[in-house]
Amino acid sequence: MIRSSFLRTLALASVFVIGLSASATAGTRINLRVEGAKATLYDGSISVIGGKLTSRIGEDRGSHSCNVADNGGRGVPAVTPTRALFEASAQTLRDRLGPLRLEWYESFSDFIVGSIGDEAPSGNSYWELSVNWKVAQVGGCAIALKDGDEVLWAVSDGATPSLRLLAPKTARRGRQFNVRVTDGATGKGVAGAHVGGETTGAGGIAKLTLRTGTKRLLRATKTGSTRSSTEAIELR
């Protein structure tokens, strides 16, 4: 994991990136979430195509691969979390995600995320990457993604847990049911998290009763933690 002392020097760098030709792997569909300090910038499924990123501003203005094989990772070329971030920035919500401010560092063979949209973390905070709830120990171009992977870019100080909400897909209207909030990385229950108007107790359990509507969207929040993804529950 690249810590904030180094990342803070990058926050002022303004680097505009564009995608070039696709690599060997194309159309990998993953779930991407980008959580700013105060708001969710992106949360959805996205199809990612491999390719290069080009720094337009900075000392190194050349294009570089972002495909695992050329970035210190193991295996054949594949789509990556940084490419997923770029693909999302090129979609409808690019006004929230772009421009991306990335900077290429030859010593890492990777890009560093300085800011996403207007959000450039300061102090001890930085853009932390997690894949399938595990904090990345390498750069975002050195991790191969497969269909269904969960990718999270979130503002963190290195000790900010990411909440995971476990909820049923369906529930009976007016009937009590349980949801559970955990630390995504460890799987341990988180007490004191807020979800659906209730607060989790020991083990991260909250008891909910939803009386109206046919579909409800729930997410868990807690001060000092990264909010969870949104979970939809169909009421019958």
VOBA-1610 file (N, C-alpha, C; in pm, whole numbers, padded with zeros to 5 digits, always signed):
BEGIN
Met+00085-00119+00000Met+00000+00000+00000Met+00088+00123+00000Ile+00060+00219-00087Ile+00137+00342-00097Ile+00075+00442-00003Arg+00149+00491+00097Arg+00093+00571+00202Arg+00084+00718+00166Ser+00011+00790+00251Ser-00027+00927+00223Ser+00090+01024+00216Ser+00200+00996+00288Ser+00313+01089+00286Ser+00365+01109+00144Phe+00355+01004+00066Phe+00397+01015-00074Phe+00286+01069-00161Leu+00163+01026-00131Leu+00049+01066-00215Leu+00020+01215-00204Arg+00047+01275-00089Arg+00016+01417-00073Arg+00094+01502-00172Thr+00213+01455-00212Thr+00293+01533-00307Thr+00233+01529-00446Leu+00138+01436-00467Leu+00079+01420-00600Leu-00052+01495-00616Ala-00112+01535-00505Ala-00247+01590-00511Ala-00256+01717-00594Leu-00146+01792-00604Leu-00149+01916-00680Leu-00117+01895-00827Ala-00075+01773-00861Ala-00042+01745-01000Ala-00171+01728-01079Ser-00179+01794-01193Ser-00298+01784-01277Ser-00261+01708-01403Val-00308+01586-01413Val-00272+01501-01526Val-00399+01452-01591Phe-00415+01485-01717Phe-00534+01442-01791Phe-00499+01314-01866Val-00584+01211-01856Val-00554+01084-01919Val-00658+01051-02024Ile-00613+00982-02130Ile-00704+00935-02233Ile-00675+00788-02258Gly-00772+00716-02306Gly-00754+00575-02335Gly-00711+00556-02479Leu-00619+00462-02498Leu-00572+00431-02633Leu-00623+00294-02673Ser-00546+00221-02752Ser-00594+00096-02807Ser-00621-00008-02699Ala-00720-00094-02722Ala-00756-00198-02626Ala-00649-00305-02621Ser-00635-00368-02505Ser-00539-00477-02490Ser-00610-00610-02510Ala-00544-00717-02469Ala-00593-00850-02500Ala-00728-00881-02434Thr-00753-00827-02316Thr-00877-00856-02247Thr-00975-00741-02265Ala-01098-00772-02303Ala-01197-00666-02327Ala-01330-00706-02267Gly-01405-00606-02228Gly-01541-00629-02184Gly-01555-00702-02053Thr-01461-00686-01960Thr-01474-00746-01827Thr-01570-00661-01745Arg-01677-00721-01694Arg-01778-00645-01619Arg-01753-00658-01470Ile-01733-00544-01406Ile-01706-00542-01263Ile-01800-00442-01196Asn-01804-00446-01065Asn-01881-00350-00987Asn-01785-00246-00930Leu-01804-00122-00968Leu-01713-00014-00929Leu-01785+00084-00837Arg-01715+00122-00730Arg-01767+00225-00641Arg-01656+00323-00611Val-01689+00452-00614Val-01594+00559-00581Val-01657+00640-00469Glu-01596+00635-00352Glu-01652+00701-00234Glu-01563+00818-00192Gly-01615+00940-00212Gly-01545+01057-00164Gly-01563+01071-00014Ala-01502+01174+00043Ala-01511+01193+00187Ala-01653+01220+00233Lys-01733+01288+00149Lys-01867+01327+00189Lys-01978+01272+00101Ala-01944+01216-00014Ala-02048+01170-00106Ala-01996+01056-00193Thr-02091+00976-00241Thr-02059+00871-00337Thr-02048+00933-00475Leu-01936+00912-00541Leu-01916+00968-00675Leu-01959+00871-00785Tyr-01955+00743-00756Tyr-01995+00644-00856Tyr-02027+00513-00784Asp-02132+00446-00830Asp-02169+00316-00774Asp-02248+00240-00879Gly-02182+00147-00947Gly-02254+00075-01051Gly-02169-00031-01119Ser-02234-00107-01204Ser-02168-00209-01283Ser-02114-00145-01411Ile-01994-00184-01449Ile-01932-00123-01565Ile-01851-00227-01642Ser-01855-00218-01775Ser-01775-00305-01860Ser-01643-00234-01890Val-01533-00299-01859Val-01401-00237-01870Val-01323-00298-01986Ile-01263-00212-02064Ile-01179-00254-02176Ile-01035-00217-02146Gly-00943-00306-02174Gly-00802-00281-02146Gly-00744-00175-02238Gly-00632-00119-02200Gly-00567-00018-02282Gly-00463+00059-02206Lys-00411+00164-02270Lys-00309+00248-02210Lys-00369+00377-02156Leu-00296+00441-02069Leu-00329+00574-02020Leu-00214+00666-02057Thr-00247+00789-02094Thr-00144+00883-02136Thr-00147+01008-02049Ser-00035+01038-01987Ser-00023+01162-01910Ser-00002+01279-02005Arg-00089+01377-02000Arg-00077+01494-02085Arg-00003+01608-02016Ile+00003+01603-01882Ile+00069+01707-01805Ile+00165+01641-01708Gly+00281+01701-01685Gly+00378+01644-01594Gly+00508+01615-01665Glu+00605+01567-01591Glu+00737+01541-01649Glu+00733+01432-01755Asp+00652+01330-01732Asp+00641+01219-01827Asp+00509+01231-01899Arg+00513+01267-02026Arg+00390+01285-02104Arg+00365+01172-02201Gly+00434+01062-02184Gly+00415+00948-02273Gly+00301+00860-02226Ser+00264+00763-02309Ser+00159+00667-02274Ser+00222+00544-02211His+00150+00484-02120His+00201+00367-02048His+00091+00263-02035Ser+00132+00138-02036Ser+00037+00029-02021Ser-00022+00028-01881Cys-00145-00018-01873Cys-00212-00037-01745Cys-00281-00172-01753Asn-00200-00277-01765Asn-00254-00408-01800Asn-00198-00524-01718Val-00144-00498-01601Val-00089-00598-01509Val+00047-00649-01555Ala+00053-00707-01674Ala+00176-00770-01720Ala+00291-00671-01729Asp+00262-00545-01760Asp+00367-00444-01774Asp+00377-00355-01651Asn+00308-00392-01544Asn+00303-00304-01426Asn+00340-00374-01296Gly+00424-00474-01308Gly+00473-00541-01188Gly+00384-00650-01135Gly+00273-00677-01203Gly+00183-00783-01159Gly+00217-00915-01225Arg+00143-01017-01188Arg+00166-01150-01243Arg+00057-01185-01344Gly+00095-01261-01445Gly-00004-01310-01540Gly-00003-01235-01671Val-00100-01269-01755Val-00111-01210-01888Val-00181-01076-01877Pro-00177-00993-01982Pro-00246-00864-01979Pro-00393-00879-01943Ala-00443-00788-01862Ala-00582-00792-01817Ala-00629-00651-01783Val-00759-00634-01772Val-00812-00504-01731Val-00783-00484-01582Thr-00780-00359-01539Thr-00732-00325-01406Thr-00822-00222-01337Pro-00805-00203-01205Pro-00886-00103-01133Pro-00867+00040-01183Thr-00746+00077-01223Thr-00725+00213-01272Thr-00792+00232-01407Arg-00791+00129-01491Arg-00863+00137-01618Arg-01014+00146-01593Ala-01064+00075-01492Ala-01206+00082-01459Ala-01243+00224-01418Leu-01157+00287-01340Leu-01181+00425-01299Leu-01185+00517-01420Phe-01095+00497-01514Phe-01095+00577-01636Phe-01223+00555-01717Glu-01262+00427-01734Glu-01382+00398-01812Glu-01504+00468-01751Ala-01515+00466-01618Ala-01628+00531-01553Ala-01624+00681-01574Ser-01506+00739-01573Ser-01493+00884-01589Ser-01535+00929-01729Ala-01533+00837-01824Ala-01571+00870-01961Ala-01720+00853-01987Gln-01795+00809-01885Gln-01938+00788-01902Gln-02015+00913-01861Thr-02146+00895-01843Thr-02235+01007-01815Thr-02194+01085-01691Leu-02144+01016-01588Leu-02110+01082-01463Leu-01969+01137-01461Arg-01911+01157-01580Arg-01773+01205-01585Arg-01757+01342-01519Asp-01867+01418-01507Asp-01856+01547-01442Asp-01821+01533-01294Arg-01848+01414-01237Arg-01814+01390-01097Arg-01680+01320-01083Leu-01643+01240-01181Leu-01520+01163-01172Leu-01403+01225-01246Gly-01429+01318-01336Gly-01322+01372-01416Gly-01306+01521-01398Pro-01189+01573-01439Pro-01080+01491-01493Pro-01008+01414-01383Leu-00954+01298-01422Leu-00869+01223-01330Leu-00731+01288-01328Arg-00676+01297-01211Arg-00540+01350-01198Arg-00450+01237-01154Leu-00383+01179-01253Leu-00295+01066-01231Leu-00153+01106-01268Glu-00057+01042-01210Glu+00081+01069-01246Glu+00158+00939-01254Trp+00231+00924-01363Trp+00308+00802-01385Trp+00439+00808-01307Tyr+00470+00698-01238Tyr+00597+00688-01165Tyr+00671+00564-01212Glu+00781+00589-01277Glu+00858+00481-01338Glu+00906+00380-01234Ser+00940+00428-01115Ser+00992+00337-01013Ser+00887+00237-00967Phe+00759+00272-00980Phe+00650+00180-00945Phe+00594+00109-01068Ser+00628+00157-01187Ser+00567+00110-01311Ser+00415+00120-01302Asp+00369+00233-01249Asp+00225+00249-01227Asp+00190+00396-01214Phe+00059+00423-01223Phe+00006+00557-01200Phe-00036+00571-01054Ile-00027+00691-01001Ile-00079+00725-00870Ile-00201+00814-00889Val-00307+00786-00813Val-00428+00868-00819Val-00410+00985-00723Gly-00399+01107-00779Gly-00388+01226-00697Gly-00524+01282-00661Ser-00615+01289-00760Ser-00751+01336-00732Ser-00847+01277-00834Ile-00972+01270-00793Ile-01081+01223-00879Ile-01185+01333-00880Gly-01216+01385-00998Gly-01304+01500-01007Gly-01244+01616-00931Asp-01323+01678-00846Asp-01274+01792-00768Asp-01217+01751-00634Glu-01210+01622-00607Glu-01169+01578-00474Glu-01024+01532-00471Ala-00941+01611-00405Ala-00800+01579-00386Ala-00777+01565-00236Pro-00767+01444-00184Pro-00749+01426-00040Pro-00628+01502+00013Ser-00639+01549+00137Ser-00529+01626+00196Ser-00494+01566+00332Gly-00392+01622+00396Gly-00348+01570+00524Gly-00299+01427+00511Asn-00349+01340+00597Asn-00308+01200+00593Asn-00397+01114+00503Ser-00491+01176+00433Ser-00584+01101+00350Ser-00534+01084+00208Tyr-00582+00981+00143Tyr-00544+00953+00004Tyr-00651+00862-00056Trp-00643+00839-00187Trp-00736+00749-00254Trp-00686+00606-00236Glu-00757+00530-00154Glu-00720+00392-00126Glu-00799+00298-00215Leu-00733+00195-00264Leu-00795+00097-00353Leu-00817-00034-00279Ser-00937-00088-00293Ser-00967-00222-00243Ser-01030-00303-00356Val-00997-00429-00363Val-01056-00521-00460Val-01113-00639-00382Asn-01241-00663-00400Asn-01311-00768-00325Asn-01288-00752-00176Trp-01296-00625-00130Trp-01290-00586+00010Trp-01151-00592+00070Lys-01049-00630-00005Lys-00914-00635+00046Lys-00835-00515-00005Val-00767-00444+00088Val-00689-00327+00049Val-00572-00370-00038Ala-00556-00303-00152Ala-00451-00339-00247Ala-00313-00310-00188Gln-00220-00399-00213Gln-00082-00381-00170Gln+00008-00340-00285Val-00050-00327-00404Val+00023-00282-00522Val-00061-00175-00591Gly-00009-00116-00697Gly-00080-00011-00768Gly-00200-00062-00845Gly-00284+00032-00890Gly-00409-00002-00956Gly-00395-00055-01097Cys-00274-00055-01152Cys-00251-00114-01283Cys-00189-00253-01273Ala-00163-00299-01150Ala-00095-00427-01130Ala-00188-00536-01080Ile-00320-00510-01084Ile-00418-00607-01036Ile-00509-00647-01151Ala-00517-00776-01178Ala-00604-00827-01284Ala-00745-00844-01232Leu-00842-00791-01307Leu-00983-00803-01269Leu-01052-00912-01349Lys-01149-00974-01286Lys-01233-01073-01355Lys-01379-01034-01337Asp-01466-01093-01417Asp-01608-01061-01410Asp-01660-01075-01268Gly-01735-00974-01223Gly-01798-00980-01093Gly-01716-00925-00978Asp-01592-00884-01004Asp-01509-00830-00896Asp-01567-00700-00843Glu-01544-00675-00714Glu-01586-00553-00646Glu-01465-00461-00631Val-01471-00345-00695Val-01360-00250-00690Val-01406-00124-00617Leu-01328-00082-00519Leu-01362+00037-00442Leu-01242+00131-00436Trp-01264+00255-00481Trp-01169+00364-00458Trp-01233+00454-00353Ala-01166+00476-00242Ala-01226+00553-00133Ala-01122+00641-00065Val-01164+00759-00024Val-01076+00846+00054Val-01054+00781+00190Ser-00928+00763+00228Ser-00895+00693+00351Ser-00769+00752+00411Asp-00751+00729+00542Asp-00627+00766+00607Asp-00542+00643+00637Gly-00579+00531+00578Gly-00507+00407+00600Gly-00563+00324+00714Ala-00655+00384+00790Ala-00716+00313+00902Ala-00867+00329+00900Thr-00923+00356+00782Thr-01067+00379+00766Thr-01134+00250+00719Pro-01213+00185+00803Pro-01279+00062+00760Pro-01387+00090+00657Ser-01404-00001+00564Ser-01509+00009+00464Ser-01624-00081+00505Leu-01742-00022+00520Leu-01858-00099+00564Leu-01915-00185+00453Arg-01961-00303+00490Arg-02028-00392+00397Arg-02164-00427+00455Leu-02267-00405+00377Leu-02404-00432+00423Leu-02452-00565+00365Leu-02490-00657+00453Leu-02544-00787+00414Leu-02693-00785+00442Ala-02773-00791+00336Ala-02918-00779+00350Ala-02985-00878+00256Pro-03106-00923+00291Pro-03179-01014+00202Pro-03225-00941+00076Lys-03246-01016-00029Lys-03296-00957-00154Lys-03444-00923-00144Thr-03516-01000-00063Thr-03660-00976-00046Thr-03696-00978+00102Ala-03806-00913+00137Ala-03855-00912+00274Ala-04007-00894+00271Arg-04073-00937+00376Arg-04218-00920+00387Arg-04248-00780+00441Arg-04336-00711+00372Arg-04376-00578+00416Arg-04438-00586+00556Gly-04388-00506+00648Gly-04441-00504+00784Gly-04385-00612+00874Arg-04300-00700+00821Arg-04239-00806+00900Arg-04093-00771+00932Gln-04052-00800+01055Gln-03915-00769+01095Gln-03816-00865+01030Phe-03702-00811+00991Phe-03595-00894+00936Phe-03461-00833+00978Asn-03356-00911+00966Asn-03224-00868+01008Asn-03136-00829+00890Val-03053-00729+00912Val-02942-00698+00822Val-02816-00698+00908Arg-02702-00712+00843Arg-02577-00714+00917Arg-02476-00623+00849Val-02405-00544+00929Val-02301-00455+00879Val-02167-00506+00930Thr-02073-00525+00838Thr-01941-00575+00875Thr-01832-00482+00823Asp-01715-00501+00879Asp-01594-00444+00820Asp-01563-00530+00699Gly-01569-00471+00579Gly-01555-00550+00458Gly-01426-00630+00453Ala-01318-00574+00505Ala-01188-00639+00496Ala-01175-00757+00590Thr-01237-00749+00708Thr-01219-00853+00809Thr-01341-00943+00826Gly-01459-00894+00786Gly-01581-00970+00804Gly-01638-00959+00944Lys-01576-00881+01031Lys-01625-00865+01168Lys-01743-00768+01172Gly-01841-00798+01258Gly-01957-00712+01271Gly-01920-00576+01326Val-01990-00474+01279Val-01964-00336+01321Val-02084-00284+01398Ala-02065-00256+01526Ala-02172-00198+01608Ala-02173-00047+01588Gly-02292+00014+01606Gly-02303+00159+01598Gly-02317+00213+01458Ala-02339+00125+01357Ala-02362+00171+01220Ala-02511+00198+01201His-02543+00295+01115His-02681+00333+01091His-02728+00278+00956Val-02844+00213+00958Val-02900+00158+00835Val-03052+00150+00850Gly-03124+00201+00753Gly-03270+00193+00752Gly-03337+00254+00873Gly-03274+00356+00932Gly-03333+00420+01048Gly-03302+00351+01180Glu-03223+00244+01176Glu-03187+00171+01297Glu-03034+00173+01314Thr-02989+00130+01431Thr-02846+00126+01462Thr-02806-00016+01496Thr-02695-00061+01440Thr-02651-00198+01464Thr-02602-00215+01607Gly-02626-00333+01660Gly-02578-00368+01792Gly-02461-00463+01784Ala-02444-00543+01886Ala-02334-00639+01889Ala-02342-00733+01769Gly-02228-00758+01710Gly-02224-00843+01592Gly-02264-00774+01464Gly-02297-00643+01473Gly-02332-00568+01353Gly-02474-00589+01306Ile-02560-00645+01390Ile-02697-00677+01351Ile-02791-00560+01379Ala-02878-00530+01281Ala-02987-00435+01300Ala-03117-00503+01259Lys-03224-00479+01334Lys-03355-00536+01305Lys-03441-00428+01240Leu-03485-00455+01117Leu-03562-00357+01041Leu-03703-00407+01017Thr-03796-00312+01009Thr-03932-00340+00966Thr-03971-00233+00865Leu-03991-00273+00741Leu-04026-00179+00634Leu-04174-00198+00602Arg-04252-00093+00617Arg-04397-00105+00611Arg-04460-00056+00482Thr-04385+00022+00404Thr-04444+00080+00283Thr-04352+00058+00163Gly-04413+00070+00045Gly-04336+00061-00078Gly-04320-00081-00129Thr-04263-00091-00248Thr-04236-00222-00307Thr-04087-00250-00319Lys-04007-00144-00306Lys-03863-00162-00315Lys-03796-00054-00231Arg-03700-00092-00150Arg-03628+00001-00066Arg-03479-00013-00090Leu-03412+00100-00088Leu-03266+00102-00104Leu-03203+00133+00030Leu-03113+00048+00073Leu-03050+00063+00203Leu-02899+00075+00189Arg-02839+00152+00278Arg-02693+00156+00287Arg-02655+00185+00431Ala-02537+00142+00468Ala-02491+00159+00606Ala-02388+00271+00612Thr-02397+00350+00720Thr-02303+00459+00742Thr-02258+00458+00888Lys-02140+00509+00910Lys-02088+00528+01045Lys-01974+00628+01038Thr-01974+00724+01129Thr-01867+00824+01131Thr-01732+00755+01143Gly-01638+00796+01060Gly-01505+00737+01063Gly-01489+00615+00976Ser-01597+00576+00904Ser-01593+00459+00816Ser-01639+00498+00677Thr-01596+00421+00577Thr-01645+00441+00441Thr-01783+00378+00429Arg-01881+00455+00380Arg-02019+00406+00369Arg-02025+00281+00282Ser-02127+00201+00303Ser-02142+00077+00226Ser-02201+00105+00090Ser-02202+00004+00006Ser-02274+00014-00121Ser-02424+00012-00092Thr-02504+00049-00189Thr-02649+00048-00175Thr-02704-00090-00208Glu-02788-00143-00120Glu-02849-00273-00141Glu-02999-00255-00159Ala-03055-00316-00262Ala-03199-00307-00291Ala-03273-00425-00231Ile-03384-00397-00164Ile-03468-00502-00105Ile-03608-00490-00164Glu-03657-00597-00221Glu-03793-00603-00274Glu-03889-00640-00163Leu-03993-00558-00145Leu-04091-00585-00040Leu-04213-00654-00099Arg-04255-00760-00035Arg-04367-00839-00084Arg-04479-00845+00019
//
